[in-house]
Amino acid sequence: MAVVSESDFHPDFGTVPQSTGIPSFLPFIAAIGLICIFLIGGACVLTAGHGHMWPSPQSQRYDLTKNT
């Protein structure tokens, strides 16, 4: 059996559709999301010490037994 052409073994299903890529607004949305992640993380770090006395060297001087 002689092979005349490759199409004898591989049927032609047509062309594969080409992707149009990502939408043009998607990188902007991703950048805004990344900035928001860092802003929220920074806010958490900056406000983590609010209301805590334990890192302070004077914290032993506060009377914690009072019910105010």
Secondary structure as UniProt FT lines:
FT   HELIX           6..8
FT   TURN            24..25
FT   HELIX           26..46
FT   TURN            47..51
FT   TURN            54..55
FT   HELIX           57..61
//
